[in-house]
């Protein structure tokens, strides 16, 4: 499975492509950052992010796009830009016919470091080690994008099994409800026959 991980942002949008192999084997395909200037209008900055993500999708042909789920932070302005960039990335992925997965920062940290409250240095160090990179990806947004891709590679099989289990449970519930309705209908019919 090839995953494009995206750490959304307006000034720096981290991009990382990882191939997942057998078990927990992961390989770095590419890593980088899409940058937009603060002197540009928001619409132009979002367009710049969208164009770069589209180029990465065309170049690397991922199977899925994993995006960091935006959580409220102290700086509302930062959150707004991050949320807007996240939405643009999801839209570009959807237009390319790719599924989109959102992972929380704590899910990503826990998957990569074993600790949901790990700091950026720990995440970068583990990403470097897991992908056997000669040097740590810079800036931290690039490392975070790779961490997102790794997280999805490792969590996707579990997510898929849970979705299958939920689908089976829904089918079972539907069949059970139909049997109950049929039994109720039969009881009513018997009661009606008994009254005659």
Backbone as a chain_set.jsonl record, in Angstrom:
{"seq": "XXXXXXXXXXXXXXXXXXXXXXXXXXXXXXXXXXXXXXXXXXXXXXXXXXXXXXXXXXXXXXXXXXXXXXXXXXXXXXXXXXXXXXXXXXXXXXXXXXXXXXXXXXXXXXXXXXXXXXXXXXXXXXXXXXXXXXXXXXXXXXXXXXXXXXXXXXXXXXXXXXXXXXXXXXXXXXXXXXXXXXXXXXXXXXXXXXXX", "coords": {"N": [[0.843, -1.173, 0.0], [0.577, 2.173, -0.85], [0.983, 5.249, 0.659], [0.112, 8.626, 0.843], [1.055, 10.915, 3.067], [-0.141, 13.769, 4.733], [0.63, 16.687, 6.364], [-1.241, 19.162, 7.158], [-1.109, 22.661, 6.322], [-0.828, 26.204, 5.867], [1.44, 27.894, 5.508], [3.548, 26.04, 5.615], [3.138, 22.921, 4.296], [3.369, 19.715, 5.048], [4.509, 16.885, 3.199], [4.575, 13.468, 2.576], [5.51, 10.365, 1.225], [4.958, 6.982, 1.642], [5.694, 3.549, 1.322], [4.012, 0.701, 2.338], [4.925, -2.452, 3.511], [5.195, -6.008, 3.998], [3.926, -7.011, 7.117], [5.181, -4.789, 9.452], [6.864, -3.392, 7.861], [8.147, -0.518, 6.332], [8.786, 1.911, 3.802], [10.409, 4.814, 2.724], [9.35, 6.852, 0.103], [9.232, 9.462, -0.917], [9.686, 12.795, 0.3], [8.703, 16.028, 1.407], [7.929, 19.576, 1.396], [5.22, 21.711, 0.878], [5.169, 25.073, 0.225], [3.762, 28.269, 0.913], [3.613, 31.75, 0.378], [3.266, 34.281, 2.867], [2.478, 36.73, 1.973], [0.635, 36.353, 0.024], [-2.864, 36.112, -0.92], [-5.435, 34.339, 0.907], [-6.935, 32.615, -0.743], [-5.18, 32.237, -2.905], [-3.051, 31.049, -1.621], [-4.206, 28.648, -0.764], [-4.785, 27.566, -3.236], [-2.168, 27.168, -4.136], [-1.331, 25.143, -2.352], [-3.154, 23.127, -3.073], [-2.443, 22.693, -5.792], [0.179, 21.69, -5.493], [-0.235, 19.327, -3.986], [-1.774, 17.943, -5.812], [0.165, 17.561, -7.821], [1.904, 15.819, -6.447], [0.234, 13.602, -6.075], [-0.191, 12.857, -8.746], [2.452, 12.266, -9.503], [3.282, 10.23, -7.677], [1.235, 8.358, -7.358], [-0.483, 7.413, -5.066], [-2.28, 5.035, -2.949], [-3.985, 5.86, -1.024], [-4.794, 8.794, 0.865], [-3.543, 10.169, 3.739], [-4.424, 12.308, 6.271], [-3.666, 14.722, 8.746], [-5.862, 15.073, 11.416], [-7.532, 17.993, 12.266], [-7.261, 19.74, 15.254], [-8.592, 21.9, 17.783], [-6.622, 24.642, 18.62], [-4.671, 26.941, 20.604], [-4.281, 29.211, 19.095], [-6.499, 30.594, 17.115], [-6.444, 31.596, 14.529], [-4.354, 30.169, 13.315], [-5.452, 27.596, 13.433], [-7.643, 27.883, 11.717], [-6.412, 28.29, 9.188], [-5.053, 25.847, 8.961], [-7.194, 24.059, 8.985], [-8.512, 24.865, 6.648], [-6.559, 24.242, 4.719], [-6.451, 21.493, 5.114], [-9.025, 20.721, 4.262], [-8.859, 21.399, 1.545], [-6.861, 19.625, 0.679], [-8.174, 17.167, 1.122], [-10.248, 17.468, -0.723], [-8.823, 17.552, -3.179], [-7.761, 14.97, -3.162], [-10.145, 13.463, -3.215], [-11.135, 14.232, -5.721], [-9.274, 12.967, -7.271], [-10.066, 10.441, -6.981], [-9.282, 9.054, -4.739], [-9.276, 7.38, -1.562], [-9.654, 9.001, 1.619], [-8.093, 9.303, 4.722], [-8.329, 10.278, 8.074], [-6.252, 11.065, 10.762], [-5.681, 11.487, 14.215], [-3.407, 13.703, 15.958], [-2.436, 12.464, 18.318], [-2.927, 9.74, 17.804], [-1.152, 9.306, 15.706], [1.336, 9.885, 16.898], [1.346, 7.911, 18.921], [1.329, 5.599, 17.345], [3.791, 5.752, 15.997], [5.786, 6.324, 17.927], [5.0, 5.044, 20.227], [4.003, 6.469, 22.262], [1.467, 8.653, 22.969], [1.791, 11.311, 23.607], [4.166, 12.211, 22.666], [6.93, 14.36, 21.781], [7.846, 16.632, 19.065], [10.524, 16.169, 18.396], [10.947, 13.518, 19.217], [9.154, 12.185, 17.525], [10.266, 12.793, 15.001], [12.78, 11.568, 15.288], [12.048, 8.841, 15.532], [10.719, 8.411, 13.1], [12.838, 8.766, 11.332], [14.415, 6.604, 12.097], [12.656, 4.353, 11.721], [12.211, 4.454, 8.965], [14.705, 4.149, 8.072], [16.375, 6.319, 7.302], [19.021, 8.367, 6.037], [19.389, 10.879, 7.096], [17.58, 13.076, 9.32], [14.288, 14.073, 8.388], [13.579, 17.394, 7.388], [11.664, 20.398, 7.357], [10.015, 19.922, 10.598], [7.414, 19.508, 9.763], [7.605, 17.94, 7.48], [8.598, 15.533, 8.539], [6.415, 14.924, 10.151], [4.472, 14.434, 8.198], [5.458, 12.077, 7.05], [5.231, 10.466, 9.321], [2.447, 10.363, 9.571], [1.82, 8.895, 7.26], [3.114, 6.463, 7.843], [1.705, 5.735, 10.157], [-0.843, 5.319, 9.022], [-0.307, 3.163, 7.293], [0.158, 1.158, 9.155], [-2.192, 1.15, 10.671], [-4.289, 0.788, 8.877], [-4.954, -1.968, 8.12], [-6.22, -2.86, 10.499], [-8.287, -0.987, 10.699], [-9.688, -1.651, 8.416], [-10.472, -4.307, 9.03], [-12.127, -3.768, 11.208], [-14.136, -2.275, 9.956], [-15.193, -4.231, 8.265], [-16.161, -6.017, 10.209], [-18.088, -4.388, 11.42], [-19.817, -4.081, 9.258], [-20.669, -6.74, 8.915], [-21.949, -7.08, 11.382], [-24.009, -5.217, 11.11], [-25.449, -6.392, 9.005], [-26.218, -8.777, 10.26], [-27.825, -7.719, 12.313], [-29.836, -6.561, 10.765], [-30.938, -8.851, 9.523], [-31.793, -10.205, 11.805], [-33.706, -8.423, 12.793], [-35.542, -8.572, 10.724], [-36.339, -11.255, 11.015], [-37.56, -11.108, 13.548], [-39.667, -9.353, 12.939], [-41.073, -10.929, 11.102], [-41.798, -13.056, 12.756], [-43.456, -11.718, 14.579], [-45.477, -10.905, 12.861], [-46.496, -13.401, 12.152], [-47.419, -14.271, 14.655], [-49.495, -12.408, 15.078], [-51.137, -13.108, 12.949], [-51.867, -15.703, 13.689], [-53.265, -15.153, 16.042], [-55.402, -13.745, 14.978], [-56.601, -15.772, 13.462], [-57.386, -17.45, 15.522], [-59.38, -16.001, 16.707], [-61.478, -16.235, 14.983]], "CA": [[0.0, 0.0, 0.0], [1.315, 3.44, -0.908], [0.225, 6.282, 1.365], [0.573, 10.009, 0.867], [0.731, 11.553, 4.331], [-0.156, 15.226, 4.613], [0.52, 17.496, 7.579], [-1.762, 20.365, 6.503], [-0.747, 23.983, 6.79], [-0.754, 27.186, 4.786], [2.821, 28.33, 5.283], [4.271, 24.802, 5.297], [2.271, 21.738, 4.256], [4.26, 18.57, 4.929], [4.086, 15.823, 2.296], [5.453, 12.307, 2.653], [4.967, 9.152, 0.609], [5.533, 5.779, 2.241], [5.179, 2.252, 0.896], [3.897, -0.281, 3.413], [5.208, -3.809, 3.038], [4.703, -7.098, 4.828], [4.038, -6.696, 8.538], [5.337, -3.367, 9.754], [7.924, -2.841, 7.003], [7.777, 0.708, 5.638], [9.871, 2.494, 3.021], [10.171, 6.191, 2.28], [9.41, 7.069, -1.338], [9.557, 10.877, -1.125], [9.264, 13.68, 1.382], [8.916, 17.435, 1.077], [7.032, 20.563, 1.997], [4.63, 22.723, -0.006], [5.223, 26.37, 0.921], [3.088, 29.411, 0.295], [4.035, 33.003, 0.994], [2.265, 34.988, 3.677], [2.031, 37.933, 1.27], [-0.445, 35.963, -0.887], [-4.207, 36.024, -0.34], [-5.763, 32.977, 1.358], [-7.342, 31.784, -1.877], [-3.992, 31.899, -3.685], [-2.261, 30.109, -0.828], [-4.898, 27.358, -0.841], [-4.563, 27.082, -4.6], [-0.799, 26.666, -4.171], [-1.318, 23.844, -1.648], [-3.899, 22.176, -3.911], [-1.637, 22.36, -6.976], [1.311, 20.851, -5.101], [-0.76, 18.002, -3.614], [-2.153, 17.305, -7.077], [1.414, 17.104, -8.45], [2.391, 14.652, -5.699], [-0.657, 12.478, -6.385], [0.104, 12.451, -10.123], [3.803, 11.713, -9.553], [3.518, 9.037, -6.854], [0.101, 7.441, -7.457], [-0.775, 6.731, -3.798], [-3.546, 4.31, -2.834], [-4.789, 6.552, -0.032], [-4.195, 10.016, 1.409], [-3.74, 10.265, 5.186], [-4.33, 13.718, 6.659], [-3.795, 14.937, 10.19], [-7.138, 15.666, 11.824], [-7.298, 19.292, 12.896], [-7.824, 19.955, 16.583], [-8.514, 23.306, 18.169], [-5.398, 25.054, 19.294], [-4.844, 28.241, 21.239], [-4.293, 30.253, 18.068], [-7.632, 30.324, 16.214], [-6.028, 31.925, 13.161], [-3.577, 29.027, 12.835], [-6.377, 26.486, 13.243], [-8.44, 28.149, 10.519], [-5.579, 28.014, 8.018], [-4.791, 24.414, 8.924], [-8.45, 23.41, 8.601], [-8.751, 25.161, 5.234], [-5.607, 23.443, 3.94], [-6.89, 20.102, 5.245], [-10.176, 20.544, 3.377], [-8.394, 21.457, 0.151], [-6.159, 18.362, 0.41], [-9.201, 16.127, 1.017], [-10.949, 17.688, -1.992], [-7.931, 17.13, -4.271], [-7.715, 13.503, -3.114], [-11.44, 12.951, -3.673], [-11.207, 14.432, -7.176], [-8.398, 11.964, -7.895], [-10.671, 9.133, -6.737], [-8.555, 8.384, -3.661], [-9.862, 7.472, -0.226], [-8.967, 9.894, 2.561], [-8.158, 8.874, 6.12], [-7.891, 11.301, 9.012], [-5.691, 10.53, 12.003], [-5.401, 12.529, 15.203], [-1.989, 13.783, 16.306], [-2.073, 11.473, 19.336], [-2.884, 8.428, 17.134], [0.084, 9.249, 14.926], [2.452, 9.805, 17.848], [1.307, 6.604, 19.565], [1.704, 4.577, 16.365], [5.199, 5.854, 15.607], [6.714, 6.343, 19.071], [4.475, 4.279, 21.349], [3.559, 7.436, 23.268], [0.567, 9.623, 22.352], [2.169, 12.688, 23.942], [5.559, 12.42, 22.255], [7.178, 15.676, 21.182], [8.247, 16.6, 17.649], [11.865, 15.576, 18.272], [10.789, 12.063, 19.325], [8.505, 11.726, 16.285], [11.262, 12.884, 13.923], [13.806, 10.537, 15.521], [11.482, 7.518, 15.233], [10.476, 8.347, 11.656], [14.163, 8.578, 10.726], [14.843, 5.229, 12.396], [11.755, 3.382, 11.095], [12.37, 4.484, 7.507], [16.147, 3.963, 7.812], [16.834, 7.479, 6.537], [20.389, 8.799, 6.347], [19.276, 12.059, 7.962], [16.208, 13.396, 9.733], [13.577, 14.969, 7.478], [13.386, 18.757, 7.879], [11.367, 20.719, 8.742], [9.201, 18.954, 11.336], [6.187, 19.223, 8.99], [7.923, 16.824, 6.579], [8.646, 14.336, 9.381], [5.036, 14.637, 10.568], [3.775, 13.841, 7.049], [5.901, 10.679, 6.98], [4.641, 9.778, 10.468], [1.049, 10.113, 9.209], [1.795, 7.8, 6.286], [3.469, 5.236, 8.579], [0.552, 5.433, 11.004], [-1.922, 4.736, 8.217], [0.137, 1.833, 6.845], [0.018, 0.214, 10.261], [-3.563, 1.111, 11.191], [-5.27, 0.478, 7.827], [-5.514, -3.324, 8.214], [-7.14, -2.916, 11.636], [-9.459, -0.192, 10.333], [-10.415, -2.451, 7.431], [-11.12, -5.42, 9.735], [-13.23, -3.222, 12.007], [-15.221, -1.916, 9.031], [-15.818, -5.497, 7.854], [-16.911, -6.528, 11.36], [-19.27, -3.54, 11.561], [-20.732, -4.41, 8.157], [-21.271, -8.038, 9.239], [-22.866, -6.862, 12.5], [-25.188, -4.527, 10.575], [-26.214, -7.395, 8.257], [-26.815, -9.67, 11.249], [-28.905, -6.975, 12.968], [-30.918, -6.417, 9.779], [-31.575, -10.165, 9.382], [-32.464, -10.487, 13.073], [-34.892, -7.561, 12.835], [-36.506, -9.133, 9.764], [-36.899, -12.471, 11.623], [-38.477, -10.677, 14.602], [-40.867, -8.804, 12.287], [-41.813, -12.053, 10.529], [-42.391, -13.797, 13.872], [-44.549, -10.891, 15.089], [-46.554, -10.98, 11.872], [-47.08, -14.743, 12.265], [-48.205, -14.299, 15.901], [-50.725, -11.645, 14.836], [-51.989, -13.9, 12.048], [-52.422, -16.817, 14.509], [-54.261, -14.575, 16.944], [-56.573, -13.418, 14.167], [-57.261, -17.037, 13.132], [-57.991, -18.0, 16.74], [-60.59, -15.241, 17.025], [-62.553, -16.542, 14.034]], "C": [[0.893, 1.243, 0.0], [0.431, 4.539, -0.323], [0.907, 7.628, 1.205], [0.108, 10.604, 2.185], [0.83, 13.061, 4.169], [-0.347, 15.854, 5.994], [0.075, 18.874, 7.105], [-1.311, 21.668, 7.158], [-0.678, 24.927, 5.611], [0.673, 27.606, 4.486], [3.687, 27.143, 4.874], [3.296, 23.641, 5.386], [3.187, 20.544, 4.012], [3.666, 17.488, 4.05], [5.08, 14.67, 2.394], [4.781, 11.086, 2.067], [5.72, 7.955, 1.164], [4.873, 4.548, 1.629], [5.162, 1.328, 2.103], [4.102, -1.663, 2.83], [4.576, -4.85, 3.942], [4.918, -6.746, 6.293], [4.12, -5.201, 8.748], [6.44, -2.726, 8.924], [7.396, -1.615, 6.254], [9.017, 1.288, 4.958], [9.486, 3.897, 2.578], [10.342, 6.275, 0.767], [9.841, 8.504, -1.623], [9.054, 11.681, 0.067], [9.566, 15.116, 0.984], [7.909, 18.319, 1.768], [6.523, 21.494, 0.898], [4.586, 24.021, 0.777], [4.43, 27.408, 0.148], [3.477, 30.659, 1.076], [2.916, 33.695, 1.737], [1.76, 36.256, 3.006], [0.871, 37.633, 0.309], [-1.784, 35.957, -0.154], [-4.488, 34.556, 0.009], [-6.132, 32.088, 0.18], [-6.145, 31.369, -2.724], [-3.105, 30.899, -2.938], [-2.883, 28.713, -0.881], [-4.742, 26.737, -2.223], [-3.167, 26.502, -4.737], [-0.677, 25.311, -3.504], [-1.997, 22.786, -2.518], [-3.08, 21.739, -5.117], [-0.485, 21.427, -6.624], [0.859, 19.442, -4.715], [-1.163, 17.237, -4.872], [-0.921, 16.781, -7.816], [1.945, 15.849, -7.759], [1.54, 13.422, -5.99], [-0.365, 11.947, -7.786], [1.454, 11.74, -10.21], [3.916, 10.358, -8.85], [2.386, 8.019, -6.849], [-0.186, 6.695, -6.149], [-2.113, 5.988, -3.857], [-4.521, 5.034, -1.919], [-4.043, 7.807, 0.413], [-4.559, 10.082, 2.89], [-3.46, 11.702, 5.615], [-4.463, 13.827, 8.171], [-5.116, 15.635, 10.481], [-6.852, 16.934, 12.619], [-8.008, 19.347, 14.246], [-7.698, 21.419, 16.935], [-7.225, 23.555, 18.946], [-5.666, 26.412, 19.925], [-4.98, 29.351, 20.202], [-5.365, 29.927, 17.025], [-7.245, 30.58, 14.767], [-5.246, 30.764, 12.534], [-4.494, 27.845, 12.531], [-7.206, 26.678, 11.974], [-7.647, 27.829, 9.259], [-5.312, 26.535, 7.85], [-6.04, 23.662, 8.459], [-8.761, 23.648, 7.12], [-7.828, 24.33, 4.351], [-6.007, 21.973, 3.959], [-8.06, 19.815, 4.306], [-9.786, 20.536, 1.911], [-7.696, 20.148, -0.222], [-7.17, 17.228, 0.244], [-9.957, 16.235, -0.299], [-10.111, 17.215, -3.181], [-7.871, 15.601, -4.328], [-9.016, 12.904, -3.651], [-11.593, 13.102, -5.182], [-10.345, 13.433, -7.922], [-8.931, 10.55, -7.672], [-9.988, 8.346, -5.623], [-9.315, 8.464, -2.348], [-9.011, 8.367, 0.659], [-9.171, 9.353, 3.963], [-7.635, 10.005, 6.987], [-7.396, 10.63, 10.287], [-5.376, 11.683, 12.943], [-3.899, 12.566, 15.485], [-1.58, 12.726, 17.333], [-2.049, 10.06, 18.76], [-1.561, 8.256, 16.403], [1.282, 9.08, 15.858], [2.513, 8.437, 18.506], [1.754, 5.503, 18.606], [3.208, 4.574, 16.116], [6.157, 5.741, 16.786], [6.27, 5.451, 20.222], [3.934, 5.166, 22.453], [2.748, 8.536, 22.593], [0.89, 11.072, 22.645], [3.611, 12.989, 23.568], [5.726, 13.802, 21.64], [7.687, 15.505, 19.75], [9.614, 15.957, 17.454], [11.793, 14.046, 18.326], [10.17, 11.49, 18.049], [9.518, 11.718, 15.147], [12.321, 11.796, 14.067], [13.281, 9.151, 15.152], [11.2, 7.356, 13.746], [11.793, 8.063, 10.93], [14.626, 7.135, 10.9], [13.99, 4.194, 11.652], [11.95, 3.297, 9.584], [13.837, 4.32, 7.081], [16.688, 5.08, 6.912], [18.24, 7.88, 6.969], [20.385, 10.022, 7.251], [17.812, 12.356, 8.236], [15.555, 14.333, 8.731], [13.356, 16.333, 8.133], [12.502, 19.505, 6.9], [10.479, 19.655, 9.377], [7.925, 18.592, 10.58], [6.398, 18.037, 8.048], [7.957, 15.518, 7.362], [7.242, 13.932, 9.824], [4.237, 13.993, 9.433], [4.166, 12.376, 6.888], [5.305, 9.863, 8.121], [3.173, 9.442, 10.197], [0.941, 8.927, 8.253], [2.116, 6.468, 6.965], [2.283, 4.793, 9.431], [-0.553, 4.768, 10.187], [-1.547, 3.347, 7.708], [-0.119, 0.792, 7.926], [-1.409, 0.079, 10.759], [-4.593, 0.655, 10.158], [-5.808, -0.95, 7.912], [-6.521, -3.463, 9.361], [-8.423, -2.16, 11.32], [-10.334, -0.975, 9.357], [-11.154, -3.611, 8.1], [-12.294, -4.926, 10.576], [-14.416, -2.847, 11.122], [-15.955, -3.168, 8.558], [-16.677, -6.07, 8.973], [-18.187, -5.713, 11.568], [-20.292, -3.837, 10.476], [-21.434, -5.746, 8.425], [-22.292, -7.885, 10.367], [-24.142, -6.173, 12.022], [-26.07, -5.496, 9.793], [-26.93, -8.345, 9.205], [-28.002, -8.994, 11.918], [-30.111, -6.826, 12.038], [-31.68, -7.736, 9.625], [-32.365, -10.508, 10.643], [-33.762, -9.677, 13.185], [-35.972, -8.104, 11.89], [-37.15, -10.4, 10.335], [-37.897, -12.112, 12.723], [-39.782, -10.143, 14.015], [-41.721, -9.924, 11.712], [-42.504, -12.853, 11.63], [-43.583, -13.041, 14.447], [-45.75, -10.965, 14.149], [-47.279, -12.32, 11.969], [-47.93, -14.849, 13.533], [-49.536, -13.556, 15.735], [-51.701, -12.427, 13.956], [-52.636, -15.049, 12.824], [-53.498, -16.297, 15.434], [-55.541, -14.238, 16.197], [-57.332, -14.689, 13.808], [-57.976, -17.607, 14.348], [-59.286, -17.276, 17.083], [-61.759, -15.615, 16.104], [-63.415, -17.694, 14.488]], "O": [[1.85, 1.333, 0.77], [-0.708, 4.736, -0.747], [2.115, 7.76, 1.403], [-1.09, 10.779, 2.403], [1.763, 13.571, 3.549], [-1.33, 15.598, 6.689], [0.909, 19.679, 6.69], [-1.155, 21.756, 8.376], [-0.488, 24.493, 4.474], [1.07, 27.666, 3.322], [4.458, 27.222, 3.917], [2.696, 23.408, 6.435], [3.719, 20.374, 2.915], [2.473, 17.197, 4.131], [6.29, 14.879, 2.303], [3.623, 10.798, 2.369], [6.95, 7.915, 1.157], [3.657, 4.507, 1.442], [6.163, 1.186, 2.804], [3.533, -2.008, 1.795], [3.548, -4.602, 4.572], [5.977, -6.239, 6.665], [3.264, -4.442, 8.295], [6.902, -1.632, 9.248], [6.338, -1.665, 5.626], [10.135, 1.175, 5.461], [8.369, 4.13, 2.115], [11.349, 5.828, 0.219], [10.706, 8.743, -2.465], [8.111, 11.282, 0.749], [10.559, 15.39, 0.31], [7.137, 17.87, 2.615], [7.302, 21.999, 0.09], [4.027, 24.068, 1.873], [4.42, 27.431, -1.082], [3.648, 30.613, 2.294], [1.766, 33.698, 1.299], [0.736, 36.807, 3.41], [0.204, 38.553, -0.164], [-1.837, 35.816, 1.068], [-3.854, 33.649, -0.53], [-5.697, 30.939, 0.105], [-6.11, 30.241, -3.215], [-2.491, 30.02, -3.543], [-2.174, 27.717, -1.026], [-4.586, 25.523, -2.354], [-2.985, 25.466, -5.376], [0.001, 24.422, -4.019], [-1.477, 21.681, -2.679], [-3.025, 20.551, -5.433], [-0.198, 20.484, -7.361], [1.51, 18.465, -5.085], [-0.923, 16.034, -4.982], [-0.953, 15.684, -8.374], [2.389, 14.917, -8.428], [2.069, 12.32, -6.136], [-0.3, 10.736, -7.994], [1.586, 10.733, -10.906], [4.565, 9.445, -9.359], [2.579, 6.903, -6.367], [-0.137, 5.465, -6.125], [-2.962, 6.275, -4.701], [-5.734, 4.849, -2.02], [-2.816, 7.87, 0.345], [-5.736, 10.056, 3.251], [-2.385, 12.241, 5.35], [-5.26, 13.124, 8.794], [-5.444, 16.653, 9.873], [-6.026, 16.936, 13.531], [-9.195, 19.041, 14.357], [-6.801, 22.107, 16.446], [-6.82, 22.77, 19.803], [-6.759, 26.964, 19.794], [-5.712, 30.319, 20.413], [-5.155, 29.08, 16.156], [-7.677, 29.852, 13.873], [-5.453, 30.423, 11.369], [-4.343, 27.176, 11.509], [-7.438, 25.719, 11.238], [-8.159, 27.166, 8.358], [-5.338, 26.017, 6.734], [-5.955, 22.744, 7.642], [-9.218, 22.742, 6.424], [-8.267, 23.774, 3.345], [-5.914, 21.287, 2.942], [-8.082, 18.784, 3.634], [-10.322, 19.756, 1.125], [-7.912, 19.62, -1.313], [-7.041, 16.416, -0.672], [-10.273, 15.222, -0.923], [-10.626, 16.556, -4.084], [-7.924, 15.011, -5.407], [-8.995, 11.96, -4.442], [-12.117, 12.209, -5.849], [-10.637, 13.085, -9.066], [-8.325, 9.576, -8.12], [-10.097, 7.122, -5.564], [-9.93, 9.486, -2.045], [-7.8, 8.478, 0.47], [-10.283, 8.989, 4.345], [-6.616, 10.619, 6.671], [-8.05, 9.734, 10.822], [-4.869, 12.722, 12.522], [-3.201, 11.574, 15.276], [-0.495, 12.154, 17.23], [-1.227, 9.248, 19.184], [-0.931, 7.201, 16.47], [2.14, 8.228, 15.627], [3.591, 7.858, 18.642], [2.47, 4.583, 19.001], [3.825, 3.512, 16.033], [7.22, 5.133, 16.666], [7.07, 5.132, 21.101], [3.458, 4.668, 23.473], [3.266, 9.266, 21.749], [0.336, 11.973, 22.015], [4.21, 13.924, 24.101], [4.793, 14.35, 21.053], [7.927, 14.389, 19.287], [9.839, 15.273, 16.456], [12.489, 13.36, 17.577], [10.599, 10.449, 17.553], [9.615, 10.736, 14.41], [12.713, 11.173, 13.081], [13.996, 8.369, 14.525], [11.417, 6.28, 13.189], [11.849, 7.226, 10.029], [15.158, 6.523, 9.973], [14.523, 3.275, 11.03], [11.867, 2.22, 8.994], [14.161, 4.349, 5.894], [17.358, 4.828, 5.911], [18.598, 7.742, 8.138], [21.28, 10.184, 8.081], [16.925, 11.944, 7.488], [16.186, 15.284, 8.268], [12.987, 16.408, 9.305], [12.591, 19.257, 5.698], [10.219, 18.613, 8.775], [7.408, 17.486, 10.737], [5.492, 17.23, 7.841], [7.412, 14.509, 6.913], [6.916, 12.746, 9.869], [3.416, 13.108, 9.676], [3.314, 11.528, 6.622], [4.917, 8.711, 7.928], [2.708, 8.359, 10.552], [0.079, 8.063, 8.416], [1.464, 5.46, 6.695], [1.906, 3.621, 9.425], [-1.13, 3.768, 10.615], [-2.388, 2.448, 7.695], [-0.561, -0.32, 7.638], [-1.803, -0.991, 11.222], [-5.666, 0.182, 10.532], [-7.018, -1.141, 7.787], [-7.556, -4.111, 9.206], [-9.518, -2.629, 11.632], [-11.561, -0.964, 9.458], [-12.315, -3.876, 7.788], [-13.332, -5.584, 10.65], [-15.567, -3.074, 11.494], [-17.182, -3.176, 8.46], [-17.784, -6.55, 8.731], [-19.244, -6.274, 11.857], [-21.495, -3.845, 10.737], [-22.636, -5.879, 8.196], [-23.367, -8.482, 10.322], [-25.236, -6.508, 12.478], [-27.295, -5.441, 9.898], [-28.095, -8.683, 8.996], [-29.06, -9.603, 12.077], [-31.258, -6.948, 12.468], [-32.911, -7.747, 9.598], [-33.473, -11.038, 10.562], [-34.79, -10.197, 13.621], [-37.159, -8.096, 12.217], [-38.351, -10.612, 10.172], [-38.956, -12.731, 12.827], [-40.866, -10.435, 14.52], [-42.947, -9.887, 11.815], [-43.648, -13.279, 11.472], [-44.606, -13.646, 14.768], [-46.893, -11.073, 14.592], [-48.506, -12.382, 11.882], [-49.014, -15.432, 13.514], [-50.576, -14.024, 16.198], [-52.912, -12.415, 14.177], [-53.818, -15.336, 12.638], [-54.538, -16.935, 15.596], [-56.639, -14.425, 16.722], [-58.563, -14.704, 13.841], [-59.055, -18.184, 14.219], [-60.189, -17.863, 17.68], [-62.912, -15.333, 16.429], [-64.36, -18.069, 13.794]]}, "num_chains": 1, "name": "protein.A"}
